Amino acid sequence: MKMNWLNRFKKYILALLDVIMVTVAFCGSYFFSGLQMNFGGFFSGLYMSIVTYLLVFLVLGIYNNIVSYFSIREYAACLFACLVSGLLVCMEKELFSFPGTIRQIMLSAILSAVLCVGMRIAIRTVLRHRFIINRLFGRHTGKRLLIIGAGEAGNHVIRELSITDNQQYDIVGLIDDNPAKIGCRISGYKVLGNRHAIPSVCKNYKVQVLLFAIPTANGEARKAILDICKTTGCQLQVLPGINELISGKPIMAHMRKINVTDILSRDPVRLNNKDLGRLIENHVVMVTGGGGSIGSELCRNIARFHPAKLLILDIYENNAYDIQQELKNSYPELQQQVIIASVRDQARLDEIFAKHRPSLVFHAAAHKHVPLMEDDPQEAVKNNVFGTLHVAECADKYGVDKFVLISTDKAVNPTNVMGATKRLCEMIIQAMDNHSHTEYVAVRFGNVLGSSGSVIPLFQRQIAAGGPVTVTHKDITRFFMTIPEAAQLVLQAASYATGGEIFLLDMGEPVKIYDLAENLIKLSGLQLGRDIEIKIIGLRPGEKLYEELMMEEENLISTQNEKIFITQPLSLDMEELRAGLNTLQKLVHEGNKQHVKEAIAAMVSTYTIDTGCCVQED
């Protein structure tokens, strides 16, 4: 890689500038001391001074510091180096008897200190404000950038851009809602107005890129500001969080494009770490489907609370391997084991539980893609229903303390096989809770942004291919939350569980899938109708226009966490349920899809077969 010659020789250039500063200081000291110049003595004294100063600067590491990052500490080190150099030159005068006086030599040291430090301040100022200088002379070096947020993060962005050689952006100013900041300058750049001024500022200053730099903004404020930003047609970038400010890593390396998650009004989850510590610490924890979207995020969060061992069970080895390697890097002290196994294999599960004796099980393994399960209902039953039954029975047999089922809002009044099988899973764990010392609970929530099978990747692929983006119905709505939020709330719900409950997670307001597609198009820098189209393709088998989170017979109870609710346990008889499961198992082996659906409907009274409704997500 070719290096910029200025960067390569900057130490030598700085040393040369120091030679000039020391020379000027030495000459000045003669002038101010009123000494009569003797050229032979003058040059011998100057030579000794230059050599001494350079050697001291080298020994004290002055040239190892980057001028752009100079602080009080580095300036103090430079002053100290000049003082030490002056004292050494005084000693050399006594030893070698060259002309001059102690007063003149110390005056030279003071002048050298002022000039050397002043020269570094000047260089640092030029480097850190070269964007302002370029703008004064009409030289725009990159895309015109408007920073949203004149706080600590915005200031960090300016400083980082100023001290690097990155010429990608030319800052035009900042935006902030604090009236006291409007009109003021942050690191030389003016705060041009509040959020409502964004469209006019973008137009007047020909802004090309908007950077959202308010990592502490809550979900509602974040969404409101980004909604305004979307109207400008500018490229949108975001700083994802405050961790980058704390870590000391370059902020701009973490700058990314805004995605749909950013414009959903979702506030951060607040966890009770004490409860989670009691639940997980020093316990053997198993996550089935541990390589999947929710399963892997559960593993990441569980690892934080020091389990005795984390068992990652999955049939797909690639995903399991990925989360294993990630956890090895992030938590090297974690005792973990990947187990490649299917929840359909009861004998294999029995062997695993007997060997590892988990005390806490999170059951996330499931087939969840609605249209595919509609075509192959017997596979949904094998994996979802009997897979859950096998894991739940092992939990009872081997004395698991707590079993947590990951459920879905599609289990409520289901109109598709996937939702109906997940409702059967809920019924299984509620029935088993009545006959076991293990506490069985379920956690029910809606669609997860970015999960495997999610509508977001589908839309992104369609946009990348030039469209059209396909939506099944213009009025179809879904509940959404992020993967980290869902996993954290599942853990918190588990800490509240006493057995038999179904926990509901607060999904916020439902989102129109059409609006979601429209937002993704805008966030991709494209214009709906001009660059890309949205095509309505019609509802698919089993698809609803809207989803529900609870059934009529379920009474909702609040918990300590405002985002978690409980439905009162229903009394279900395991023997009666098992009789229906035996019938269902026989029909699955026979392979008649319609009979399988009818058997599911006989067990799940709220399930309606083939009404022409299903969901786009998961």
Protein Blocks (a to p, Z undefined) as FASTA:
>chain_A
ZZdfklmmmmmmmmmmmmmmmmmmmmmmmmmnopacdfklmmmmmmmmmmmmmmmmmmno
mmmpcfklgcfklmmmmmmmmmmmmmmmmmmmmmnopacdfklmmmmmmmmmmmmmmmmm
mmmmmmmmmmmmmmmnopafbdcdddehjbfklmmmmmmmmmmcbfkbccfbdcdfblkl
gopaeehiacfbdfklmmmmmmmnopabdcdfbfkbcfklmmmmmmmmmmnopacdddfb
fklmmnopafklmgccddfklmpccddddddfklmmmmmgopacddehklmmklmmmmmm
mmmnopabdcdddfblklmmmmmmmmmmmmmmbccddddddfklmmlmmmmmmmnopabd
cdfbdcfbfklmmmmmmlmmmmmmmmmmmmmmmmmmnopabdcddddfklgopabfklmm
mmmmmmmmmmmmmmcfbdcddddddddehiahiaklmmmmmmmnopaaddfbfkbccddd
dfklmmmmmmmmmmmpgghpacdddebjaddfklmmmmmmmmnopaehjloccddebjae
hiafbdcfbdfklccdddfblkbccdddddddfklmmmmmmmmmmmmmnopaklmmmmmm
mmmmmbcghehpacfeZZ
